[in-house]
Amino acid sequence: MTARSRRLAWIPPLLVGASTAIAAEVALGMLLYAGPGLVRSLTTVLAVEVAALGGGLWTAPQPGPDGIDRLRKKWLLCLSSFLIATIYGTAWSVSQNVGEDPISQGLGLALLAGFPLYTSGVVLGGMASIATNQTNGRWQASLAALGAAFGFMITGLLLTRVPMPASLLIGCLVLLSAGGMIYGMVLGQQAQVHVHAARVSKGGDVRVEDRRVTELKLGVRYLLEGDQVRQRVMLTGEGALPWDLLIGKVLIPEEDCSWRLLLIGGGASTLPRMLREERGTSTIEVLERTGAVVELGRDYFNTELRSGSTEREIVRIGNLEDLLADVQGPFDLVIVDTSALAPLGGSSALSKLAHTKLLSVLGTSGVIAWGPIAPDPGTVGALEGRHQVTLTRSCDSEEEVVVLSQLSGGDIVDASFTGFRPISGGTDPP
């Protein structure tokens, strides 16, 4: 949420709450005045008002891909209900034939009390649901209650002084219209989050989220393990290629050759699928800590990865250190997804034995790629004295850093690394 959104977001629930209270009290005053008995009328009106408000809250739009659009329609319905209440209230005030018989009183109970409070409940419930899905929705309810208190006070002061009680409903239309416009601006500037799926894992809950910012026409789907982004794709517009896919496209030759690739923490990577489609003779081995990452990556990011072995693809799930101990080289390219190591304490969580193993399974001209964030000290310590290049790029408004290491000291980087720029490189002194 932007600073402008935060400054405006408190206004809509306050205005809806105030309008709800005004409508409730106007209906109460008009219906009690014409009712056959104070206690019976009071009981009936209050029961209808509370039931209508509760029904609106119960049927409010829930978070979802179209939740915002449905809430906007409910705003229009709410405005329409107050307009109808205004028209009927005006007719009640100016005509002696309206409000005197039981039928018109029942209609007044529905149009003045039931319908406006129901639609107000729908709008308030929808705003609270959307707020809860993003941050904390309790402040929406608090502001609505505060607005209702102001609405009761204003109505109590003005109800006996205005020419017609229905004129207060015109004020409600103004308040709701202003609230709707402000809420539209707020929604346009903040990310709308929809959770597609969630799984419990040892490293933290694994979930798939869509985040959309209407005003920026931006939509991104994330695969998250805890707070760590394991994969993301643009839902609107064209986003940059995932770093591992770009590295693979550059380093793995297009000609028909039997390259071997090892992905550590690659359960959400689309690189294996690309290799199957474009480099049919390559063989791939994927090591992943969390089965849920493989499952959700397959279901929502089209990775097509499944635990098990095929002729050219092996996917294994478990402790990375144990899995790595059983790996047999040599590999032409080793990719270490450091986001998969974050729940373990970062890339330095790999033991010295694991680093030694990585070197042992790397071919003589092979490359190790560490990414997508800058590795912490110790990540590439096992490759001291070897050729090493650090690359960076801006990817969908975020900075990504990749470190490439090569045993042979060959030139890893060339112009084909589109979007990346080297920030350090060369051969470290022995």
C-alpha positions as CSV (number, residue, x, y, z in Angstrom):
1,M,0.0,0.0,0.0
2,T,1.4,3.4,-1.0
3,A,1.6,6.4,1.4
4,R,-1.3,8.0,-0.5
5,S,-3.4,4.9,-0.1
6,R,-2.7,4.8,3.7
7,R,-3.8,8.4,4.0
8,L,-7.2,7.7,2.3
9,A,-8.0,4.2,3.3
10,W,-9.6,5.1,6.6
11,I,-12.3,7.3,5.0
12,P,-14.6,4.8,3.1
13,P,-15.5,2.6,6.1
14,L,-16.1,5.7,8.2
15,L,-18.5,7.1,5.6
16,V,-20.3,3.8,5.1
17,G,-20.7,3.4,8.9
18,A,-22.1,6.9,9.2
19,S,-24.5,6.4,6.3
20,T,-25.7,3.1,7.9
21,A,-26.4,4.8,11.2
22,I,-28.2,7.7,9.6
23,A,-30.4,5.4,7.5
24,A,-31.2,3.3,10.6
25,E,-32.2,6.2,12.7
26,V,-34.2,7.9,10.0
27,A,-36.1,4.7,9.4
28,L,-36.6,4.3,13.1
29,G,-38.0,7.8,13.5
30,M,-40.4,7.7,10.5
31,L,-41.7,4.2,11.3
32,L,-42.1,4.8,15.0
33,Y,-44.1,8.0,14.3
34,A,-46.6,6.1,12.1
35,G,-46.5,2.9,14.0
36,P,-49.4,1.5,16.2
37,G,-47.4,1.1,19.3
38,L,-44.1,2.3,20.5
39,V,-42.7,-0.9,22.0
40,R,-44.0,-3.1,19.2
41,S,-42.8,-0.7,16.5
42,L,-39.4,-0.3,18.1
43,T,-38.9,-4.0,18.5
44,T,-39.9,-4.7,14.9
45,V,-37.8,-1.9,13.3
46,L,-34.7,-2.8,15.4
47,A,-35.0,-6.5,14.6
48,V,-35.3,-5.8,10.9
49,E,-32.4,-3.4,10.9
50,V,-30.1,-5.8,12.8
51,A,-31.1,-8.8,10.7
52,A,-30.6,-6.9,7.5
53,L,-27.1,-5.7,8.6
54,G,-26.2,-9.1,9.7
55,G,-27.4,-10.7,6.4
56,G,-25.3,-8.2,4.5
57,L,-22.2,-9.0,6.4
58,W,-22.8,-12.7,6.0
59,T,-23.3,-12.5,2.2
60,A,-20.4,-10.0,1.6
61,P,-17.9,-10.7,-1.2
62,Q,-15.1,-12.9,-0.2
63,P,-11.5,-12.6,-1.3
64,G,-10.9,-14.1,-4.7
65,P,-9.7,-13.3,-8.2
66,D,-12.9,-11.3,-8.9
67,G,-13.5,-10.1,-5.3
68,I,-12.7,-6.5,-6.1
69,D,-15.0,-6.4,-9.1
70,R,-17.8,-7.9,-7.1
71,L,-17.3,-5.4,-4.3
72,R,-17.5,-2.5,-6.8
73,K,-20.9,-3.8,-8.0
74,K,-22.0,-4.0,-4.4
75,W,-21.1,-0.3,-3.9
76,L,-23.5,0.5,-6.8
77,L,-26.2,-1.6,-5.2
78,C,-25.7,0.2,-1.9
79,L,-26.1,3.6,-3.7
80,S,-29.2,2.3,-5.4
81,S,-30.7,1.2,-2.1
82,F,-30.2,4.6,-0.5
83,L,-31.6,6.3,-3.6
84,I,-34.8,4.1,-3.4
85,A,-35.0,4.9,0.3
86,T,-34.7,8.6,-0.4
87,I,-37.5,8.5,-3.0
88,Y,-39.8,6.5,-0.8
89,G,-39.0,8.6,2.3
90,T,-39.8,11.8,0.3
91,A,-43.1,10.3,-0.9
92,W,-43.8,9.4,2.7
93,S,-43.2,13.0,3.9
94,V,-45.2,14.8,1.2
95,S,-48.1,12.4,0.7
96,Q,-50.8,11.6,3.2
97,N,-51.6,8.3,1.6
98,V,-48.1,6.8,2.2
99,G,-47.2,5.4,5.6
100,E,-50.7,5.3,7.0
101,D,-51.7,1.8,6.2
102,P,-50.0,-1.5,7.2
103,I,-48.9,-2.3,3.6
104,S,-47.1,1.0,3.1
105,Q,-45.6,0.7,6.5
106,G,-44.3,-2.8,5.7
107,L,-42.9,-1.5,2.4
108,G,-41.3,1.4,4.3
109,L,-39.7,-1.0,6.7
110,A,-38.2,-2.9,3.8
111,L,-37.1,0.1,1.7
112,L,-36.1,2.5,4.5
113,A,-34.5,0.0,7.0
114,G,-34.0,-3.5,5.5
115,F,-32.6,-2.8,2.0
116,P,-30.1,0.0,2.9
117,L,-28.8,-1.7,6.0
118,Y,-28.4,-5.0,4.1
119,T,-26.4,-3.4,1.3
120,S,-24.3,-1.4,3.8
121,G,-23.5,-4.7,5.5
122,V,-22.5,-6.2,2.2
123,V,-20.1,-3.3,1.5
124,L,-18.6,-3.2,5.0
125,G,-18.1,-7.0,5.0
126,G,-16.5,-6.9,1.6
127,M,-14.0,-4.2,2.6
128,A,-13.2,-6.1,5.8
129,S,-12.6,-9.3,3.9
130,I,-10.3,-7.7,1.4
131,A,-8.4,-5.9,4.1
132,T,-8.0,-9.1,6.2
133,N,-6.6,-10.9,3.1
134,Q,-3.9,-8.3,2.8
135,T,-3.1,-7.0,6.3
136,N,-5.4,-6.7,9.3
137,G,-9.1,-6.1,8.8
138,R,-9.9,-5.1,12.3
139,W,-9.4,-1.4,11.7
140,Q,-12.1,-1.5,9.1
141,A,-14.7,-2.6,11.6
142,S,-13.4,0.0,14.2
143,L,-13.7,2.8,11.7
144,A,-17.2,1.7,10.6
145,A,-18.4,1.6,14.3
146,L,-16.9,5.1,14.8
147,G,-18.6,6.3,11.7
148,A,-21.9,4.9,12.9
149,A,-21.5,6.8,16.2
150,F,-21.0,10.0,14.3
151,G,-24.0,9.2,12.1
152,F,-26.3,8.7,15.1
153,M,-25.1,12.0,16.6
154,I,-25.7,13.9,13.4
155,T,-29.1,12.4,12.9
156,G,-30.1,13.1,16.5
157,L,-29.2,16.7,16.1
158,L,-30.8,17.2,12.7
159,L,-33.8,14.9,12.5
160,T,-36.2,17.3,14.2
161,R,-34.8,20.3,12.4
162,V,-34.9,19.3,8.7
163,P,-38.1,19.8,6.6
164,M,-38.2,16.1,5.7
165,P,-36.4,13.2,7.3
166,A,-35.6,11.8,3.9
167,S,-33.3,14.8,3.2
168,L,-30.8,13.2,5.5
169,L,-30.8,10.2,3.1
170,I,-29.7,12.5,0.4
171,G,-26.7,13.3,2.5
172,C,-26.0,9.6,2.8
173,L,-25.9,9.4,-1.0
174,V,-23.3,12.1,-1.1
175,L,-21.3,10.4,1.6
176,L,-21.5,7.0,-0.1
177,S,-20.6,8.4,-3.5
178,A,-17.5,10.1,-2.0
179,G,-16.6,6.9,-0.1
180,G,-16.9,4.9,-3.3
181,M,-14.6,7.2,-5.3
182,I,-12.0,7.3,-2.5
183,Y,-12.1,3.5,-2.1
184,G,-11.7,3.0,-5.8
185,M,-8.5,5.1,-5.7
186,V,-7.3,3.2,-2.7
187,L,-7.8,-0.2,-4.4
188,G,-6.1,1.0,-7.5
189,Q,-2.9,1.7,-5.7
190,Q,-2.5,-1.3,-3.5
191,A,-1.7,-4.9,-4.2
192,Q,-4.7,-7.3,-4.2
193,V,-3.6,-10.7,-2.9
194,H,-5.3,-14.0,-3.7
195,V,-3.9,-17.2,-2.2
196,H,-4.5,-20.1,-4.6
197,A,-3.0,-22.9,-2.5
198,A,-1.0,-23.5,0.7
199,R,0.9,-26.5,2.1
200,V,2.6,-27.0,5.4
201,S,6.3,-27.8,5.3
202,K,9.3,-27.9,7.7
203,G,10.8,-24.8,6.1
204,G,7.6,-22.7,6.4
205,D,4.2,-22.8,4.7
206,V,4.5,-23.1,0.9
207,R,1.8,-21.1,-0.9
208,V,0.9,-19.7,-4.3
209,E,-0.2,-16.1,-4.4
210,D,-1.4,-13.7,-7.1
211,R,-0.7,-10.1,-6.4
212,R,-2.3,-7.4,-8.6
213,V,-1.9,-3.6,-8.6
214,T,-4.8,-2.3,-10.7
215,E,-3.5,1.2,-11.1
216,L,-0.1,0.0,-12.4
217,K,-1.7,-2.8,-14.5
218,L,0.7,-5.2,-12.8
219,G,0.0,-8.8,-11.8
220,V,2.6,-11.3,-10.5
221,R,2.2,-14.9,-9.4
222,Y,4.5,-16.0,-6.6
223,L,5.5,-19.4,-5.2
224,L,6.6,-18.7,-1.6
225,E,8.2,-20.9,1.0
226,G,7.7,-18.9,4.2
227,D,8.7,-15.4,3.2
228,Q,11.2,-16.6,0.5
229,V,10.2,-16.3,-3.1
230,R,10.9,-19.6,-4.9
231,Q,9.4,-18.7,-8.2
232,R,7.5,-15.9,-9.8
233,V,5.9,-15.1,-13.2
234,M,4.2,-12.1,-14.6
235,L,0.4,-12.3,-15.0
236,T,0.1,-9.1,-17.0
237,G,2.6,-7.9,-19.5
238,E,5.9,-9.5,-20.3
239,G,8.4,-10.2,-17.4
240,A,12.0,-11.1,-17.5
241,L,13.0,-14.7,-17.9
242,P,13.8,-16.5,-14.6
243,W,17.6,-16.2,-13.9
244,D,18.2,-20.0,-14.0
245,L,16.4,-20.3,-17.4
246,L,18.4,-17.5,-18.9
247,I,21.7,-19.0,-17.6
248,G,20.7,-22.4,-19.0
249,K,19.8,-20.9,-22.4
250,V,23.2,-19.1,-22.6
251,L,25.5,-21.8,-21.3
252,I,23.9,-25.0,-22.6
253,P,24.7,-25.4,-26.4
254,E,21.8,-25.6,-28.8
255,E,23.5,-28.3,-30.9
256,D,22.6,-31.9,-30.2
257,C,25.0,-32.8,-27.4
258,S,24.6,-34.8,-24.2
259,W,24.9,-32.1,-21.6
260,R,24.3,-33.0,-17.9
261,L,22.7,-30.5,-15.6
262,L,22.3,-30.6,-11.8
263,L,19.8,-28.3,-10.1
264,I,20.1,-27.9,-6.3
265,G,16.8,-26.5,-5.0
266,G,15.3,-26.6,-8.4
267,G,11.8,-27.9,-7.5
268,A,10.1,-24.7,-8.8
269,S,12.4,-24.2,-11.9
270,T,11.1,-24.2,-15.5
271,L,14.6,-24.9,-16.8
272,P,14.1,-28.7,-16.9
273,R,10.9,-28.3,-19.1
274,M,12.9,-25.9,-21.4
275,L,15.7,-28.5,-21.8
276,R,13.2,-31.3,-22.6
277,E,11.6,-29.1,-25.3
278,E,14.7,-27.4,-26.8
279,R,17.7,-29.6,-25.7
280,G,16.3,-33.1,-26.0
281,T,19.5,-34.9,-25.5
282,S,20.4,-33.2,-22.2
283,T,20.0,-35.1,-18.9
284,I,18.8,-33.3,-15.7
285,E,19.0,-34.1,-12.0
286,V,16.9,-32.0,-9.6
287,L,17.4,-32.0,-5.8
288,E,14.7,-30.3,-3.7
289,R,14.1,-30.0,0.0
290,T,10.3,-29.7,-0.1
291,G,7.8,-31.9,-1.9
292,A,5.2,-29.1,-1.7
293,V,7.4,-26.9,-3.9
294,V,7.5,-29.5,-6.6
295,E,3.8,-30.1,-6.4
296,L,2.7,-26.4,-6.5
297,G,5.4,-25.6,-9.1
298,R,3.9,-28.3,-11.3
299,D,0.2,-27.2,-10.7
300,Y,0.6,-23.4,-11.0
301,F,3.9,-22.7,-12.9
302,N,3.9,-25.5,-15.4
303,T,7.3,-27.0,-14.4
304,E,6.1,-30.5,-15.2
305,L,8.4,-31.9,-12.5
306,R,7.4,-35.1,-10.6
307,S,9.4,-36.9,-7.9
308,G,11.1,-40.0,-9.4
309,S,13.3,-41.0,-12.4
310,T,12.8,-41.1,-16.2
311,E,15.4,-41.7,-18.9
312,R,16.7,-38.2,-18.9
313,E,15.3,-36.7,-15.7
314,I,15.7,-37.4,-12.0
315,V,13.8,-35.5,-9.3
316,R,14.7,-36.3,-5.7
317,I,13.2,-34.8,-2.5
318,G,14.8,-34.7,0.9
319,N,17.8,-33.3,2.9
320,L,20.0,-31.6,0.3
321,E,23.2,-32.7,2.0
322,D,22.1,-36.4,1.9
323,L,20.9,-36.1,-1.6
324,L,24.1,-34.5,-2.8
325,A,26.2,-37.2,-1.3
326,D,24.6,-39.7,-3.7
327,V,25.0,-37.6,-6.8
328,Q,27.3,-39.0,-9.5
329,G,29.1,-36.6,-11.9
330,P,30.4,-35.2,-14.0
331,F,28.0,-32.3,-14.8
332,D,28.5,-29.5,-17.3
333,L,26.3,-27.1,-15.3
334,V,25.4,-27.0,-11.6
335,I,22.8,-24.4,-10.5
336,V,22.3,-23.7,-6.8
337,D,19.1,-21.9,-6.1
338,T,20.0,-20.1,-2.9
339,S,16.3,-19.3,-2.2
340,A,15.9,-23.0,-1.4
341,L,18.6,-22.7,1.2
342,A,17.2,-19.6,2.9
343,P,15.1,-21.6,5.5
344,L,18.3,-23.4,6.5
345,G,20.2,-20.1,7.1
346,G,21.3,-19.2,3.6
347,S,23.7,-20.7,1.1
348,S,26.5,-20.9,3.7
349,A,24.3,-23.6,5.4
350,L,25.8,-26.1,2.9
351,S,28.7,-27.8,4.7
352,K,32.3,-27.8,3.5
353,L,31.7,-31.4,2.6
354,A,28.9,-30.4,0.3
355,H,31.1,-27.7,-1.3
356,T,33.8,-30.3,-1.9
357,K,31.2,-32.6,-3.4
358,L,30.0,-29.9,-5.8
359,L,33.6,-29.5,-7.1
360,S,34.0,-33.3,-7.4
361,V,30.9,-33.7,-9.6
362,L,31.7,-30.6,-11.8
363,G,33.3,-31.4,-15.2
364,T,36.6,-29.9,-16.2
365,S,34.9,-27.1,-18.2
366,G,31.8,-27.0,-16.1
367,V,30.2,-24.0,-14.5
368,I,28.5,-23.5,-11.1
369,A,25.9,-20.8,-10.9
370,W,24.7,-19.4,-7.5
371,G,21.6,-17.3,-7.4
372,P,19.3,-15.5,-7.4
373,I,20.6,-13.3,-4.6
374,A,24.1,-12.4,-3.6
375,P,25.6,-15.4,-1.8
376,D,26.9,-14.8,1.7
377,P,30.5,-15.3,2.6
378,G,31.6,-18.9,2.3
379,T,29.3,-19.8,-0.6
380,V,32.0,-19.8,-3.2
381,G,34.9,-20.3,-0.8
382,A,35.5,-23.8,-2.1
383,L,36.3,-22.3,-5.5
384,E,39.0,-19.9,-4.4
385,G,41.7,-19.5,-7.1
386,R,39.2,-20.2,-9.8
387,H,37.6,-18.0,-12.4
388,Q,34.6,-16.3,-10.9
389,V,32.2,-13.6,-12.2
390,T,29.4,-11.8,-10.3
391,L,26.5,-10.6,-12.4
392,T,23.5,-8.4,-11.6
393,R,20.3,-7.3,-13.2
394,S,17.1,-5.5,-12.5
395,C,14.2,-8.0,-12.7
396,D,10.6,-6.8,-12.3
397,S,11.7,-3.9,-10.1
398,E,13.9,-6.2,-8.0
399,E,17.7,-6.6,-8.1
400,E,19.1,-10.1,-8.7
401,V,22.7,-11.2,-8.3
402,V,24.2,-14.4,-9.7
403,V,27.7,-15.7,-9.2
404,L,29.3,-18.0,-11.8
405,S,32.4,-20.1,-11.0
406,Q,34.4,-22.2,-13.4
407,L,37.3,-24.5,-12.7
408,S,39.0,-24.0,-16.0
409,G,39.3,-20.3,-15.8
410,G,37.6,-19.8,-19.2
411,D,35.7,-16.7,-20.2
412,I,32.2,-17.4,-18.8
413,V,30.6,-14.0,-19.6
414,D,29.9,-12.6,-23.0
415,A,27.3,-10.4,-24.6
416,S,24.7,-13.1,-24.8
417,F,23.8,-12.6,-21.1
418,T,21.1,-10.2,-22.0
419,G,20.0,-8.0,-19.1
420,F,22.9,-9.0,-16.9
421,R,25.9,-6.8,-16.2
422,P,29.2,-7.9,-14.5
423,I,30.0,-6.1,-11.3
424,S,33.1,-8.1,-10.5
425,G,35.1,-10.8,-12.3
426,G,38.5,-12.3,-13.0
427,T,40.7,-14.9,-11.5
428,D,41.2,-14.8,-7.8
429,P,44.8,-15.1,-6.6
430,P,45.7,-18.5,-5.2
